[in-house]
Amino acid sequence: MTTLLYQTEPYLAEFTARVLERTDGGVRLDRMAFFPGAGGQPADTGAVTGQAGTAEVTGFRRDDDGIAVLLDGPQPGEGEQVRCALDWDRRYALMRTHTSLHLLAGVVGRDYGGVILSRSMQPLRGRVDFELAAADAVSGESFGDRLEEALRREIAAARPVSVSFLPPEEFLSRPDLIRTKTNQVPAGLDRIRVVEIVGLDRQADGGTHVASTREVAALRVTANQSRGMGKRRLRIELDRVAPPRPRADALAR
């Protein structure tokens, strides 16, 4: 069983782990801060260093046994302790981007009755497709400016971003936590992770986020496109900022 450190410690960029087993092209670790990709957020990149040298993290594989870290380079042995480091600049850019998409969902949901159809992101840019109760309200040229102003207010408010976990039965009793048109939460989970922008947005989510909306910093609405009756695609871009100093667990220093 792998402890998923990224679920509760998104600012942890260096960590130690023990190899549980070697797999085809990679290893399973007893603890992992690498985000393996899900919900539109790309997987982390980074490196794993063992006794034989350093291997590049090239991807992840999910199966019934958990998550394997795929490596290009020297493979550490079973039971070996390894030092792991993720690409912090890239991860932090994705954290800011992911939180910005939740900001966008919160504002469009609150002000225009928007329901998420799909979303995707890369570092510093992302898009969300919405179904809107009032599609005409977002079709004018001034909509992007109005939306940017609303988003800037939420960023300036420095709203905390928190994580909690709910048992499945409680989650199912809260349909408001499903912000997408259809429920995309995997079946069979023993607990459901919920990300909340306090006072604005709360939804089931497995990705990594910044601790405050202030960290999103400057963003722009770069596209507002019709996707058919009652549907709009919104694209955003963020300015690059210097990331804060990441955390490392004590053994990784």
URURVEN-V927080 format. One record per residue. N is the residue number from 1. RES is the residue in one letter. SS is DSSP state (2 for helix, 1 for strand, 0 for the rest). BURIAL is I if it has 24 or more other C-alpha atoms within 12 Angstrom, else O. Layout:
BEGIN
{{N RES SS BURIAL} {N RES SS BURIAL}}
END
This chain:
BEGIN
{{1 M 0 O} {2 T 0 I} {3 T 1 O} {4 L 1 I} {5 L 2 I} {6 Y 2 I} {7 Q 2 I} {8 T 0 I} {9 E 0 I} {10 P 0 I} {11 Y 0 I} {12 L 1 I} {13 A 1 I} {14 E 1 I} {15 F 1 I} {16 T 1 I} {17 A 1 I} {18 R 1 I} {19 V 1 I} {20 L 1 I} {21 E 1 I} {22 R 1 I} {23 T 1 I} {24 D 0 O} {25 G 0 O} {26 G 1 I} {27 V 1 I} {28 R 1 I} {29 L 1 I} {30 D 0 I} {31 R 1 I} {32 M 1 I} {33 A 0 I} {34 F 0 I} {35 F 0 I} {36 P 0 I} {37 G 0 I} {38 A 1 O} {39 G 0 I} {40 G 0 I} {41 Q 1 I} {42 P 0 I} {43 A 0 I} {44 D 0 I} {45 T 0 I} {46 G 1 I} {47 A 1 I} {48 V 1 I} {49 T 1 I} {50 G 1 I} {51 Q 0 O} {52 A 0 O} {53 G 1 O} {54 T 1 O} {55 A 1 I} {56 E 1 I} {57 V 1 I} {58 T 1 I} {59 G 1 I} {60 F 1 I} {61 R 1 I} {62 R 1 O} {63 D 1 O} {64 D 0 O} {65 D 0 O} {66 G 1 O} {67 I 1 I} {68 A 1 I} {69 V 1 I} {70 L 1 I} {71 L 1 I} {72 D 1 I} {73 G 0 O} {74 P 0 O} {75 Q 0 I} {76 P 0 I} {77 G 0 O} {78 E 0 O} {79 G 0 O} {80 E 0 I} {81 Q 1 I} {82 V 1 I} {83 R 1 I} {84 C 1 I} {85 A 1 I} {86 L 1 I} {87 D 0 I} {88 W 2 I} {89 D 2 I} {90 R 2 I} {91 R 2 I} {92 Y 2 I} {93 A 2 I} {94 L 2 I} {95 M 2 I} {96 R 2 I} {97 T 2 I} {98 H 2 I} {99 T 2 I} {100 S 2 I} {101 L 2 I} {102 H 2 I} {103 L 2 I} {104 L 2 I} {105 A 2 I} {106 G 2 I} {107 V 2 I} {108 V 2 I} {109 G 2 I} {110 R 2 I} {111 D 2 O} {112 Y 2 I} {113 G 0 O} {114 G 0 I} {115 V 1 I} {116 I 1 I} {117 L 1 I} {118 S 1 I} {119 R 1 I} {120 S 1 I} {121 M 1 I} {122 Q 1 I} {123 P 0 I} {124 L 0 I} {125 R 1 I} {126 G 1 I} {127 R 1 I} {128 V 1 I} {129 D 1 I} {130 F 1 I} {131 E 1 I} {132 L 0 I} {133 A 0 O} {134 A 0 O} {135 A 2 I} {136 D 2 O} {137 A 2 O} {138 V 2 I} {139 S 0 I} {140 G 0 O} {141 E 0 O} {142 S 0 O} {143 F 2 I} {144 G 2 I} {145 D 2 O} {146 R 2 O} {147 L 2 I} {148 E 2 I} {149 E 2 O} {150 A 2 I} {151 L 2 I} {152 R 2 I} {153 R 2 O} {154 E 2 I} {155 I 2 I} {156 A 2 O} {157 A 0 O} {158 A 0 O} {159 R 0 I} {160 P 1 I} {161 V 1 I} {162 S 1 I} {163 V 1 I} {164 S 1 O} {165 F 1 I} {166 L 1 O} {167 P 0 O} {168 P 2 O} {169 E 2 O} {170 E 2 O} {171 F 2 I} {172 L 2 O} {173 S 0 O} {174 R 0 O} {175 P 2 O} {176 D 2 O} {177 L 2 I} {178 I 0 I} {179 R 0 I} {180 T 1 I} {181 K 0 O} {182 T 0 O} {183 N 0 O} {184 Q 0 O} {185 V 0 I} {186 P 0 O} {187 A 0 O} {188 G 0 O} {189 L 0 O} {190 D 0 O} {191 R 0 O} {192 I 1 I} {193 R 1 I} {194 V 1 I} {195 V 1 I} {196 E 1 I} {197 I 1 I} {198 V 0 I} {199 G 0 O} {200 L 0 I} {201 D 1 I} {202 R 1 I} {203 Q 1 I} {204 A 1 I} {205 D 0 I} {206 G 0 I} {207 G 0 I} {208 T 0 I} {209 H 0 I} {210 V 0 I} {211 A 0 I} {212 S 1 I} {213 T 2 I} {214 R 2 I} {215 E 2 I} {216 V 2 I} {217 A 0 I} {218 A 0 I} {219 L 1 I} {220 R 1 I} {221 V 1 I} {222 T 1 O} {223 A 1 I} {224 N 1 I} {225 Q 1 I} {226 S 1 O} {227 R 0 O} {228 G 0 O} {229 M 0 O} {230 G 0 I} {231 K 1 I} {232 R 1 I} {233 R 1 I} {234 L 1 I} {235 R 1 I} {236 I 1 I} {237 E 1 I} {238 L 1 I} {239 D 0 O} {240 R 0 O} {241 V 0 O} {242 A 0 O} {243 P 0 I} {244 P 0 O} {245 R 0 O} {246 P 0 O} {247 R 1 I} {248 A 1 O} {249 D 0 O} {250 A 2 O} {251 L 2 O} {252 A 2 O} {253 R 0 O}}
END
